[in-house]
């Protein structure tokens, strides 16, 4: 899941609608991360995750903003 976030926010031209699917073969968890908003140096990412291979999804929104050192930092 974290690698999917990095894959999205590490590209300067990424925008709303961009998405990355991910899976963890060790835990059977899988899901998709989608950019839902881009504002200034911040991206809001929406996760739909199926933890441990569950049939029911969990939805999580996370906001990342570029810090003064240039790194993307979790904001919310």
mmCIF file of the N, C-alpha and C atoms, coordinates in Angstrom:
data_MODEL
# 
_entry.id   MODEL 
# 
loop_
_atom_site.group_PDB 
_atom_site.id 
_atom_site.type_symbol 
_atom_site.label_atom_id 
_atom_site.label_alt_id 
_atom_site.label_comp_id 
_atom_site.label_asym_id 
_atom_site.label_entity_id 
_atom_site.label_seq_id 
_atom_site.pdbx_PDB_ins_code 
_atom_site.Cartn_x 
_atom_site.Cartn_y 
_atom_site.Cartn_z 
_atom_site.occupancy 
_atom_site.B_iso_or_equiv 
_atom_site.pdbx_formal_charge 
_atom_site.auth_seq_id 
_atom_site.auth_comp_id 
_atom_site.auth_asym_id 
_atom_site.auth_atom_id 
_atom_site.pdbx_PDB_model_num 
ATOM 1   N N  . UNK A 1 1  ? 0.822   -1.178  0.000   1.00 0.00 ? 1  UNK A N  1 
ATOM 2   C CA . UNK A 1 1  ? 0.000   0.000   0.000   1.00 0.00 ? 1  UNK A CA 1 
ATOM 3   C C  . UNK A 1 1  ? 0.872   1.250   0.000   1.00 0.00 ? 1  UNK A C  1 
ATOM 4   N N  . UNK A 1 2  ? 1.886   1.273   0.821   1.00 0.00 ? 2  UNK A N  1 
ATOM 5   C CA . UNK A 1 2  ? 2.779   2.433   0.882   1.00 0.00 ? 2  UNK A CA 1 
ATOM 6   C C  . UNK A 1 2  ? 3.532   2.621   -0.439  1.00 0.00 ? 2  UNK A C  1 
ATOM 7   N N  . UNK A 1 3  ? 3.945   1.528   -1.061  1.00 0.00 ? 3  UNK A N  1 
ATOM 8   C CA . UNK A 1 3  ? 4.647   1.622   -2.343  1.00 0.00 ? 3  UNK A CA 1 
ATOM 9   C C  . UNK A 1 3  ? 3.739   2.224   -3.411  1.00 0.00 ? 3  UNK A C  1 
ATOM 10  N N  . UNK A 1 4  ? 2.443   1.940   -3.358  1.00 0.00 ? 4  UNK A N  1 
ATOM 11  C CA . UNK A 1 4  ? 1.490   2.517   -4.304  1.00 0.00 ? 4  UNK A CA 1 
ATOM 12  C C  . UNK A 1 4  ? 1.366   4.020   -4.079  1.00 0.00 ? 4  UNK A C  1 
ATOM 13  N N  . UNK A 1 5  ? 1.366   4.452   -2.813  1.00 0.00 ? 5  UNK A N  1 
ATOM 14  C CA . UNK A 1 5  ? 1.344   5.884   -2.517  1.00 0.00 ? 5  UNK A CA 1 
ATOM 15  C C  . UNK A 1 5  ? 2.570   6.571   -3.105  1.00 0.00 ? 5  UNK A C  1 
ATOM 16  N N  . UNK A 1 6  ? 3.726   5.998   -2.854  1.00 0.00 ? 6  UNK A N  1 
ATOM 17  C CA . UNK A 1 6  ? 4.976   6.579   -3.354  1.00 0.00 ? 6  UNK A CA 1 
ATOM 18  C C  . UNK A 1 6  ? 4.971   6.625   -4.876  1.00 0.00 ? 6  UNK A C  1 
ATOM 19  N N  . UNK A 1 7  ? 4.473   5.574   -5.515  1.00 0.00 ? 7  UNK A N  1 
ATOM 20  C CA . UNK A 1 7  ? 4.418   5.543   -6.980  1.00 0.00 ? 7  UNK A CA 1 
ATOM 21  C C  . UNK A 1 7  ? 3.587   6.702   -7.515  1.00 0.00 ? 7  UNK A C  1 
ATOM 22  N N  . UNK A 1 8  ? 2.551   7.092   -6.797  1.00 0.00 ? 8  UNK A N  1 
ATOM 23  C CA . UNK A 1 8  ? 1.709   8.201   -7.236  1.00 0.00 ? 8  UNK A CA 1 
ATOM 24  C C  . UNK A 1 8  ? 2.343   9.557   -6.939  1.00 0.00 ? 8  UNK A C  1 
ATOM 25  N N  . UNK A 1 9  ? 2.762   9.782   -5.704  1.00 0.00 ? 9  UNK A N  1 
ATOM 26  C CA . UNK A 1 9  ? 3.222   11.132  -5.381  1.00 0.00 ? 9  UNK A CA 1 
ATOM 27  C C  . UNK A 1 9  ? 4.648   11.428  -5.820  1.00 0.00 ? 9  UNK A C  1 
ATOM 28  N N  . UNK A 1 10 ? 5.356   10.441  -6.333  1.00 0.00 ? 10 UNK A N  1 
ATOM 29  C CA . UNK A 1 10 ? 6.719   10.698  -6.803  1.00 0.00 ? 10 UNK A CA 1 
ATOM 30  C C  . UNK A 1 10 ? 6.754   11.222  -8.236  1.00 0.00 ? 10 UNK A C  1 
ATOM 31  N N  . UNK A 1 11 ? 5.625   11.253  -8.923  1.00 0.00 ? 11 UNK A N  1 
ATOM 32  C CA . UNK A 1 11 ? 5.557   11.768  -10.280 1.00 0.00 ? 11 UNK A CA 1 
ATOM 33  C C  . UNK A 1 11 ? 4.958   13.169  -10.281 1.00 0.00 ? 11 UNK A C  1 
ATOM 34  N N  . UNK A 1 12 ? 5.675   14.124  -10.851 1.00 0.00 ? 12 UNK A N  1 
ATOM 35  C CA . UNK A 1 12 ? 5.245   15.522  -10.851 1.00 0.00 ? 12 UNK A CA 1 
ATOM 36  C C  . UNK A 1 12 ? 3.957   15.734  -11.635 1.00 0.00 ? 12 UNK A C  1 
ATOM 37  N N  . UNK A 1 13 ? 3.714   14.932  -12.666 1.00 0.00 ? 13 UNK A N  1 
ATOM 38  C CA . UNK A 1 13 ? 2.550   15.152  -13.531 1.00 0.00 ? 13 UNK A CA 1 
ATOM 39  C C  . UNK A 1 13 ? 1.317   14.353  -13.129 1.00 0.00 ? 13 UNK A C  1 
ATOM 40  N N  . UNK A 1 14 ? 1.349   13.692  -11.967 1.00 0.00 ? 14 UNK A N  1 
ATOM 41  C CA . UNK A 1 14 ? 0.194   12.911  -11.512 1.00 0.00 ? 14 UNK A CA 1 
ATOM 42  C C  . UNK A 1 14 ? -0.943  13.864  -11.134 1.00 0.00 ? 14 UNK A C  1 
ATOM 43  N N  . UNK A 1 15 ? -2.162  13.440  -11.389 1.00 0.00 ? 15 UNK A N  1 
ATOM 44  C CA . UNK A 1 15 ? -3.304  14.284  -11.057 1.00 0.00 ? 15 UNK A CA 1 
ATOM 45  C C  . UNK A 1 15 ? -4.516  13.463  -10.691 1.00 0.00 ? 15 UNK A C  1 
ATOM 46  N N  . UNK A 1 16 ? -5.618  14.127  -10.378 1.00 0.00 ? 16 UNK A N  1 
ATOM 47  C CA . UNK A 1 16 ? -6.846  13.423  -10.011 1.00 0.00 ? 16 UNK A CA 1 
ATOM 48  C C  . UNK A 1 16 ? -7.237  12.381  -11.057 1.00 0.00 ? 16 UNK A C  1 
ATOM 49  N N  . UNK A 1 17 ? -7.605  11.220  -10.562 1.00 0.00 ? 17 UNK A N  1 
ATOM 50  C CA . UNK A 1 17 ? -7.973  10.112  -11.438 1.00 0.00 ? 17 UNK A CA 1 
ATOM 51  C C  . UNK A 1 17 ? -6.865  9.093   -11.606 1.00 0.00 ? 17 UNK A C  1 
ATOM 52  N N  . UNK A 1 18 ? -5.619  9.489   -11.367 1.00 0.00 ? 18 UNK A N  1 
ATOM 53  C CA . UNK A 1 18 ? -4.502  8.544   -11.450 1.00 0.00 ? 18 UNK A CA 1 
ATOM 54  C C  . UNK A 1 18 ? -4.640  7.524   -10.336 1.00 0.00 ? 18 UNK A C  1 
ATOM 55  N N  . UNK A 1 19 ? -4.330  6.269   -10.629 1.00 0.00 ? 19 UNK A N  1 
ATOM 56  C CA . UNK A 1 19 ? -4.468  5.236   -9.607  1.00 0.00 ? 19 UNK A CA 1 
ATOM 57  C C  . UNK A 1 19 ? -3.414  4.150   -9.783  1.00 0.00 ? 19 UNK A C  1 
ATOM 58  N N  . UNK A 1 20 ? -3.182  3.412   -8.709  1.00 0.00 ? 20 UNK A N  1 
ATOM 59  C CA . UNK A 1 20 ? -2.250  2.289   -8.699  1.00 0.00 ? 20 UNK A CA 1 
ATOM 60  C C  . UNK A 1 20 ? -2.885  1.167   -7.885  1.00 0.00 ? 20 UNK A C  1 
ATOM 61  N N  . UNK A 1 21 ? -2.905  -0.028  -8.452  1.00 0.00 ? 21 UNK A N  1 
ATOM 62  C CA . UNK A 1 21 ? -3.357  -1.212  -7.705  1.00 0.00 ? 21 UNK A CA 1 
ATOM 63  C C  . UNK A 1 21 ? -2.160  -1.787  -6.958  1.00 0.00 ? 21 UNK A C  1 
ATOM 64  N N  . UNK A 1 22 ? -2.437  -2.415  -5.833  1.00 0.00 ? 22 UNK A N  1 
ATOM 65  C CA . UNK A 1 22 ? -1.377  -3.035  -5.055  1.00 0.00 ? 22 UNK A CA 1 
ATOM 66  C C  . UNK A 1 22 ? -1.872  -4.349  -4.458  1.00 0.00 ? 22 UNK A C  1 
ATOM 67  N N  . UNK A 1 23 ? -0.929  -5.189  -4.099  1.00 0.00 ? 23 UNK A N  1 
ATOM 68  C CA . UNK A 1 23 ? -1.258  -6.435  -3.400  1.00 0.00 ? 23 UNK A CA 1 
ATOM 69  C C  . UNK A 1 23 ? -0.062  -6.865  -2.563  1.00 0.00 ? 23 UNK A C  1 
ATOM 70  N N  . UNK A 1 24 ? -0.358  -7.537  -1.479  1.00 0.00 ? 24 UNK A N  1 
ATOM 71  C CA . UNK A 1 24 ? 0.669   -8.068  -0.596  1.00 0.00 ? 24 UNK A CA 1 
ATOM 72  C C  . UNK A 1 24 ? 0.469   -9.582  -0.528  1.00 0.00 ? 24 UNK A C  1 
ATOM 73  N N  . UNK A 1 25 ? 1.305   -10.339 -1.241  1.00 0.00 ? 25 UNK A N  1 
ATOM 74  C CA . UNK A 1 25 ? 1.121   -11.795 -1.268  1.00 0.00 ? 25 UNK A CA 1 
ATOM 75  C C  . UNK A 1 25 ? 1.320   -12.465 0.095   1.00 0.00 ? 25 UNK A C  1 
ATOM 76  N N  . UNK A 1 26 ? 2.052   -11.823 0.996   1.00 0.00 ? 26 UNK A N  1 
ATOM 77  C CA . UNK A 1 26 ? 2.279   -12.410 2.323   1.00 0.00 ? 26 UNK A CA 1 
ATOM 78  C C  . UNK A 1 26 ? 1.025   -12.392 3.190   1.00 0.00 ? 26 UNK A C  1 
ATOM 79  N N  . UNK A 1 27 ? 0.191   -11.345 3.033   1.00 0.00 ? 27 UNK A N  1 
ATOM 80  C CA . UNK A 1 27 ? -0.996  -11.231 3.880   1.00 0.00 ? 27 UNK A CA 1 
ATOM 81  C C  . UNK A 1 27 ? -2.310  -11.365 3.104   1.00 0.00 ? 27 UNK A C  1 
ATOM 82  N N  . UNK A 1 28 ? -2.229  -11.462 1.785   1.00 0.00 ? 28 UNK A N  1 
ATOM 83  C CA . UNK A 1 28 ? -3.395  -11.506 0.886   1.00 0.00 ? 28 UNK A CA 1 
ATOM 84  C C  . UNK A 1 28 ? -4.153  -10.182 0.846   1.00 0.00 ? 28 UNK A C  1 
ATOM 85  N N  . UNK A 1 29 ? -3.606  -9.134  1.466   1.00 0.00 ? 29 UNK A N  1 
ATOM 86  C CA . UNK A 1 29 ? -4.231  -7.816  1.399   1.00 0.00 ? 29 UNK A CA 1 
ATOM 87  C C  . UNK A 1 29 ? -4.038  -7.259  -0.014  1.00 0.00 ? 29 UNK A C  1 
ATOM 88  N N  . UNK A 1 30 ? -5.016  -6.469  -0.472  1.00 0.00 ? 30 UNK A N  1 
ATOM 89  C CA . UNK A 1 30 ? -4.910  -5.844  -1.789  1.00 0.00 ? 30 UNK A CA 1 
ATOM 90  C C  . UNK A 1 30 ? -5.838  -4.635  -1.843  1.00 0.00 ? 30 UNK A C  1 
ATOM 91  N N  . UNK A 1 31 ? -5.651  -3.834  -2.880  1.00 0.00 ? 31 UNK A N  1 
ATOM 92  C CA . UNK A 1 31 ? -6.507  -2.670  -3.020  1.00 0.00 ? 31 UNK A CA 1 
ATOM 93  C C  . UNK A 1 31 ? -6.046  -1.761  -4.139  1.00 0.00 ? 31 UNK A C  1 
ATOM 94  N N  . UNK A 1 32 ? -6.547  -0.544  -4.097  1.00 0.00 ? 32 UNK A N  1 
ATOM 95  C CA . UNK A 1 32 ? -6.202  0.471   -5.090  1.00 0.00 ? 32 UNK A CA 1 
ATOM 96  C C  . UNK A 1 32 ? -6.091  1.821   -4.377  1.00 0.00 ? 32 UNK A C  1 
ATOM 97  N N  . UNK A 1 33 ? -5.140  2.627   -4.840  1.00 0.00 ? 33 UNK A N  1 
ATOM 98  C CA . UNK A 1 33 ? -4.943  3.986   -4.333  1.00 0.00 ? 33 UNK A CA 1 
ATOM 99  C C  . UNK A 1 33 ? -5.194  4.925   -5.501  1.00 0.00 ? 33 UNK A C  1 
ATOM 100 N N  . UNK A 1 34 ? -6.026  5.946   -5.275  1.00 0.00 ? 34 UNK A N  1 
ATOM 101 C CA . UNK A 1 34 ? -6.397  6.872   -6.342  1.00 0.00 ? 34 UNK A CA 1 
ATOM 102 C C  . UNK A 1 34 ? -6.188  8.314   -5.877  1.00 0.00 ? 34 UNK A C  1 
ATOM 103 N N  . UNK A 1 35 ? -5.645  9.147   -6.761  1.00 0.00 ? 35 UNK A N  1 
ATOM 104 C CA . UNK A 1 35 ? -5.511  10.571  -6.463  1.00 0.00 ? 35 UNK A CA 1 
ATOM 105 C C  . UNK A 1 35 ? -6.895  11.203  -6.627  1.00 0.00 ? 35 UNK A C  1 
ATOM 106 N N  . UNK A 1 36 ? -7.400  11.809  -5.561  1.00 0.00 ? 36 UNK A N  1 
ATOM 107 C CA . UNK A 1 36 ? -8.713  12.440  -5.635  1.00 0.00 ? 36 UNK A CA 1 
ATOM 108 C C  . UNK A 1 36 ? -8.623  13.961  -5.675  1.00 0.00 ? 36 UNK A C  1 
ATOM 109 N N  . UNK A 1 37 ? -7.467  14.501  -5.265  1.00 0.00 ? 37 UNK A N  1 
ATOM 110 C CA . UNK A 1 37 ? -7.324  15.955  -5.276  1.00 0.00 ? 37 UNK A CA 1 
ATOM 111 C C  . UNK A 1 37 ? -5.851  16.318  -5.340  1.00 0.00 ? 37 UNK A C  1 
ATOM 112 N N  . UNK A 1 38 ? -5.551  17.377  -6.098  1.00 0.00 ? 38 UNK A N  1 
ATOM 113 C CA . UNK A 1 38 ? -4.204  17.930  -6.153  1.00 0.00 ? 38 UNK A CA 1 
ATOM 114 C C  . UNK A 1 38 ? -4.333  19.433  -5.977  1.00 0.00 ? 38 UNK A C  1 
ATOM 115 N N  . UNK A 1 39 ? -3.659  19.957  -4.967  1.00 0.00 ? 39 UNK A N  1 
ATOM 116 C CA . UNK A 1 39 ? -3.751  21.387  -4.674  1.00 0.00 ? 39 UNK A CA 1 
ATOM 117 C C  . UNK A 1 39 ? -2.383  21.862  -4.206  1.00 0.00 ? 39 UNK A C  1 
ATOM 118 N N  . UNK A 1 40 ? -1.759  22.728  -4.980  1.00 0.00 ? 40 UNK A N  1 
ATOM 119 C CA . UNK A 1 40 ? -0.426  23.200  -4.629  1.00 0.00 ? 40 UNK A CA 1 
ATOM 120 C C  . UNK A 1 40 ? 0.530   22.029  -4.538  1.00 0.00 ? 40 UNK A C  1 
ATOM 121 N N  . UNK A 1 41 ? 1.226   21.913  -3.440  1.00 0.00 ? 41 UNK A N  1 
ATOM 122 C CA . UNK A 1 41 ? 2.158   20.813  -3.232  1.00 0.00 ? 41 UNK A CA 1 
ATOM 123 C C  . UNK A 1 41 ? 1.547   19.643  -2.502  1.00 0.00 ? 41 UNK A C  1 
ATOM 124 N N  . UNK A 1 42 ? 0.213   19.553  -2.481  1.00 0.00 ? 42 UNK A N  1 
ATOM 125 C CA . UNK A 1 42 ? -0.462  18.479  -1.739  1.00 0.00 ? 42 UNK A CA 1 
ATOM 126 C C  . UNK A 1 42 ? -1.269  17.573  -2.656  1.00 0.00 ? 42 UNK A C  1 
ATOM 127 N N  . UNK A 1 43 ? -1.345  16.309  -2.276  1.00 0.00 ? 43 UNK A N  1 
ATOM 128 C CA . UNK A 1 43 ? -2.184  15.319  -2.953  1.00 0.00 ? 43 UNK A CA 1 
ATOM 129 C C  . UNK A 1 43 ? -3.050  14.628  -1.911  1.00 0.00 ? 43 UNK A C  1 
ATOM 130 N N  . UNK A 1 44 ? -4.313  14.432  -2.231  1.00 0.00 ? 44 UNK A N  1 
ATOM 131 C CA . UNK A 1 44 ? -5.180  13.612  -1.395  1.00 0.00 ? 44 UNK A CA 1 
ATOM 132 C C  . UNK A 1 44 ? -5.340  12.281  -2.096  1.00 0.00 ? 44 UNK A C  1 
ATOM 133 N N  . UNK A 1 45 ? -5.034  11.214  -1.377  1.00 0.00 ? 45 UNK A N  1 
ATOM 134 C CA . UNK A 1 45 ? -5.107  9.858   -1.910  1.00 0.00 ? 45 UNK A CA 1 
ATOM 135 C C  . UNK A 1 45 ? -6.235  9.110   -1.223  1.00 0.00 ? 45 UNK A C  1 
ATOM 136 N N  . UNK A 1 46 ? -7.056  8.445   -2.015  1.00 0.00 ? 46 UNK A N  1 
ATOM 137 C CA . UNK A 1 46 ? -8.164  7.656   -1.508  1.00 0.00 ? 46 UNK A CA 1 
ATOM 138 C C  . UNK A 1 46 ? -7.820  6.181   -1.676  1.00 0.00 ? 46 UNK A C  1 
ATOM 139 N N  . UNK A 1 47 ? -7.857  5.456   -0.580  1.00 0.00 ? 47 UNK A N  1 
ATOM 140 C CA . UNK A 1 47 ? -7.542  4.026   -0.571  1.00 0.00 ? 47 UNK A CA 1 
ATOM 141 C C  . UNK A 1 47 ? -8.825  3.212   -0.463  1.00 0.00 ? 47 UNK A C  1 
ATOM 142 N N  . UNK A 1 48 ? -8.904  2.155   -1.246  1.00 0.00 ? 48 UNK A N  1 
ATOM 143 C CA . UNK A 1 48 ? -9.900  1.109   -1.052  1.00 0.00 ? 48 UNK A CA 1 
ATOM 144 C C  . UNK A 1 48 ? -9.075  -0.148  -0.833  1.00 0.00 ? 48 UNK A C  1 
ATOM 145 N N  . UNK A 1 49 ? -9.074  -0.645  0.388   1.00 0.00 ? 49 UNK A N  1 
ATOM 146 C CA . UNK A 1 49 ? -8.210  -1.757  0.766   1.00 0.00 ? 49 UNK A CA 1 
ATOM 147 C C  . UNK A 1 49 ? -9.019  -2.937  1.284   1.00 0.00 ? 49 UNK A C  1 
ATOM 148 N N  . UNK A 1 50 ? -8.535  -4.111  0.960   1.00 0.00 ? 50 UNK A N  1 
ATOM 149 C CA . UNK A 1 50 ? -9.115  -5.367  1.437   1.00 0.00 ? 50 UNK A CA 1 
ATOM 150 C C  . UNK A 1 50 ? -8.056  -6.032  2.313   1.00 0.00 ? 50 UNK A C  1 
ATOM 151 N N  . UNK A 1 51 ? -8.056  -5.735  3.617   1.00 0.00 ? 51 UNK A N  1 
ATOM 152 C CA . UNK A 1 51 ? -7.024  -6.262  4.503   1.00 0.00 ? 51 UNK A CA 1 
ATOM 153 C C  . UNK A 1 51 ? -7.113  -7.775  4.668   1.00 0.00 ? 51 UNK A C  1 
ATOM 154 N N  . UNK A 1 52 ? -5.969  -8.403  4.635   1.00 0.00 ? 52 UNK A N  1 
ATOM 155 C CA . UNK A 1 52 ? -5.859  -9.851  4.838   1.00 0.00 ? 52 UNK A CA 1 
ATOM 156 C C  . UNK A 1 52 ? -6.806  -10.656 3.954   1.00 0.00 ? 52 UNK A C  1 
ATOM 157 N N  . UNK A 1 53 ? -7.034  -10.176 2.720   1.00 0.00 ? 53 UNK A N  1 
ATOM 158 C CA . UNK A 1 53 ? -7.877  -10.899 1.784   1.00 0.00 ? 53 UNK A CA 1 
ATOM 159 C C  . UNK A 1 53 ? -9.358  -10.821 2.085   1.00 0.00 ? 53 UNK A C  1 
ATOM 160 N N  . UNK A 1 54 ? -9.755  -9.921  2.954   1.00 0.00 ? 54 UNK A N  1 
ATOM 161 C CA . UNK A 1 54 ? -11.158 -9.772  3.337   1.00 0.00 ? 54 UNK A CA 1 
ATOM 162 C C  . UNK A 1 54 ? -12.031 -9.452  2.132   1.00 0.00 ? 54 UNK A C  1 
ATOM 163 N N  . UNK A 1 55 ? -13.283 -9.860  2.179   1.00 0.00 ? 55 UNK A N  1 
ATOM 164 C CA . UNK A 1 55 ? -14.237 -9.546  1.117   1.00 0.00 ? 55 UNK A CA 1 
ATOM 165 C C  . UNK A 1 55 ? -14.822 -8.145  1.296   1.00 0.00 ? 55 UNK A C  1 
ATOM 166 N N  . UNK A 1 56 ? -14.692 -7.572  2.499   1.00 0.00 ? 56 UNK A N  1 
ATOM 167 C CA . UNK A 1 56 ? -15.229 -6.230  2.732   1.00 0.00 ? 56 UNK A CA 1 
ATOM 168 C C  . UNK A 1 56 ? -14.091 -5.206  2.695   1.00 0.00 ? 56 UNK A C  1 
ATOM 169 N N  . UNK A 1 57 ? -14.354 -4.111  2.008   1.00 0.00 ? 57 UNK A N  1 
ATOM 170 C CA . UNK A 1 57 ? -13.350 -3.076  1.805   1.00 0.00 ? 57 UNK A CA 1 
ATOM 171 C C  . UNK A 1 57 ? -13.325 -2.081  2.958   1.00 0.00 ? 57 UNK A C  1 
ATOM 172 N N  . UNK A 1 58 ? -12.165 -1.510  3.175   1.00 0.00 ? 58 UNK A N  1 
ATOM 173 C CA . UNK A 1 58 ? -11.996 -0.377  4.081   1.00 0.00 ? 58 UNK A CA 1 
ATOM 174 C C  . UNK A 1 58 ? -11.560 0.801   3.234   1.00 0.00 ? 58 UNK A C  1 
ATOM 175 N N  . UNK A 1 59 ? -12.161 1.946   3.470   1.00 0.00 ? 59 UNK A N  1 
ATOM 176 C CA . UNK A 1 59 ? -11.819 3.140   2.708   1.00 0.00 ? 59 UNK A CA 1 
ATOM 177 C C  . UNK A 1 59 ? -11.110 4.139   3.614   1.00 0.00 ? 59 UNK A C  1 
ATOM 178 N N  . UNK A 1 60 ? -10.001 4.653   3.122   1.00 0.00 ? 60 UNK A N  1 
ATOM 179 C CA . UNK A 1 60 ? -9.174  5.570   3.901   1.00 0.00 ? 60 UNK A CA 1 
ATOM 180 C C  . UNK A 1 60 ? -8.709  6.688   2.976   1.00 0.00 ? 60 UNK A C  1 
ATOM 181 N N  . UNK A 1 61 ? -8.794  7.930   3.441   1.00 0.00 ? 61 UNK A N  1 
ATOM 182 C CA . UNK A 1 61 ? -8.225  9.065   2.714   1.00 0.00 ? 61 UNK A CA 1 
ATOM 183 C C  . UNK A 1 61 ? -7.009  9.558   3.477   1.00 0.00 ? 61 UNK A C  1 
ATOM 184 N N  . UNK A 1 62 ? -5.944  9.850   2.709   1.00 0.00 ? 62 UNK A N  1 
ATOM 185 C CA . UNK A 1 62 ? -4.716  10.371  3.312   1.00 0.00 ? 62 UNK A CA 1 
ATOM 186 C C  . UNK A 1 62 ? -4.221  11.536  2.463   1.00 0.00 ? 62 UNK A C  1 
ATOM 187 N N  . UNK A 1 63 ? -3.746  12.575  3.132   1.00 0.00 ? 63 UNK A N  1 
ATOM 188 C CA . UNK A 1 63 ? -3.253  13.763  2.434   1.00 0.00 ? 63 UNK A CA 1 
ATOM 189 C C  . UNK A 1 63 ? -1.749  13.877  2.657   1.00 0.00 ? 63 UNK A C  1 
ATOM 190 N N  . UNK A 1 64 ? -1.024  14.076  1.562   1.00 0.00 ? 64 UNK A N  1 
ATOM 191 C CA . UNK A 1 64 ? 0.419   14.246  1.611   1.00 0.00 ? 64 UNK A CA 1 
ATOM 192 C C  . UNK A 1 64 ? 0.770   15.615  1.042   1.00 0.00 ? 64 UNK A C  1 
ATOM 193 N N  . UNK A 1 65 ? 1.673   16.321  1.715   1.00 0.00 ? 65 UNK A N  1 
ATOM 194 C CA . UNK A 1 65 ? 2.120   17.629  1.241   1.00 0.00 ? 65 UNK A CA 1 
ATOM 195 C C  . UNK A 1 65 ? 3.644   17.653  1.200   1.00 0.00 ? 65 UNK A C  1 
ATOM 196 N N  . UNK A 1 66 ? 4.172   18.400  0.234   1.00 0.00 ? 66 UNK A N  1 
ATOM 197 C CA . UNK A 1 66 ? 5.612   18.512  0.088   1.00 0.00 ? 66 UNK A CA 1 
ATOM 198 C C  . UNK A 1 66 ? 6.159   19.403  1.198   1.00 0.00 ? 66 UNK A C  1 
ATOM 199 N N  . UNK A 1 67 ? 7.131   18.881  1.947   1.00 0.00 ? 67 UNK A N  1 
ATOM 200 C CA . UNK A 1 67 ? 7.749   19.614  3.039   1.00 0.00 ? 67 UNK A CA 1 
ATOM 201 C C  . UNK A 1 67 ? 8.828   20.546  2.523   1.00 0.00 ? 67 UNK A C  1 
ATOM 202 N N  . UNK A 1 68 ? 9.405   21.334  3.405   1.00 0.00 ? 68 UNK A N  1 
ATOM 203 C CA . UNK A 1 68 ? 10.443  22.295  3.026   1.00 0.00 ? 68 UNK A CA 1 
ATOM 204 C C  . UNK A 1 68 ? 11.698  21.613  2.480   1.00 0.00 ? 68 UNK A C  1 
ATOM 205 N N  . UNK A 1 69 ? 11.893  20.337  2.836   1.00 0.00 ? 69 UNK A N  1 
ATOM 206 C CA . UNK A 1 69 ? 13.045  19.595  2.334   1.00 0.00 ? 69 UNK A CA 1 
ATOM 207 C C  . UNK A 1 69 ? 12.748  18.892  1.012   1.00 0.00 ? 69 UNK A C  1 
ATOM 208 N N  . UNK A 1 70 ? 11.521  19.068  0.492   1.00 0.00 ? 70 UNK A N  1 
ATOM 209 C CA . UNK A 1 70 ? 11.147  18.459  -0.783  1.00 0.00 ? 70 UNK A CA 1 
ATOM 210 C C  . UNK A 1 70 ? 10.479  17.101  -0.667  1.00 0.00 ? 70 UNK A C  1 
ATOM 211 N N  . UNK A 1 71 ? 10.518  16.490  0.507   1.00 0.00 ? 71 UNK A N  1 
ATOM 212 C CA . UNK A 1 71 ? 9.915   15.174  0.701   1.00 0.00 ? 71 UNK A CA 1 
ATOM 213 C C  . UNK A 1 71 ? 8.411   15.314  0.912   1.00 0.00 ? 71 UNK A C  1 
ATOM 214 N N  . UNK A 1 72 ? 7.666   14.309  0.442   1.00 0.00 ? 72 UNK A N  1 
ATOM 215 C CA . UNK A 1 72 ? 6.226   14.271  0.681   1.00 0.00 ? 72 UNK A CA 1 
ATOM 216 C C  . UNK A 1 72 ? 5.982   13.743  2.087   1.00 0.00 ? 72 UNK A C  1 
ATOM 217 N N  . UNK A 1 73 ? 5.191   14.487  2.853   1.00 0.00 ? 73 UNK A N  1 
ATOM 218 C CA . UNK A 1 73 ? 4.922   14.141  4.246   1.00 0.00 ? 73 UNK A CA 1 
ATOM 219 C C  . UNK A 1 73 ? 3.438   13.953  4.460   1.00 0.00 ? 73 UNK A C  1 
ATOM 220 N N  . UNK A 1 74 ? 3.078   12.980  5.277   1.00 0.00 ? 74 UNK A N  1 
ATOM 221 C CA . UNK A 1 74 ? 1.684   12.750  5.617   1.00 0.00 ? 74 UNK A CA 1 
ATOM 222 C C  . UNK A 1 74 ? 1.172   13.964  6.384   1.00 0.00 ? 74 UNK A C  1 
ATOM 223 N N  . UNK A 1 75 ? 0.086   14.538  5.874   1.00 0.00 ? 75 UNK A N  1 
ATOM 224 C CA . UNK A 1 75 ? -0.448  15.762  6.466   1.00 0.00 ? 75 UNK A CA 1 
ATOM 225 C C  . UNK A 1 75 ? -1.690  15.470  7.302   1.00 0.00 ? 75 UNK A C  1 
ATOM 226 N N  . UNK A 1 76 ? -2.521  14.554  6.859   1.00 0.00 ? 76 UNK A N  1 
ATOM 227 C CA . UNK A 1 76 ? -3.768  14.223  7.568   1.00 0.00 ? 76 UNK A CA 1 
ATOM 228 C C  . UNK A 1 76 ? -3.924  12.728  7.619   1.00 0.00 ? 76 UNK A C  1 
# 
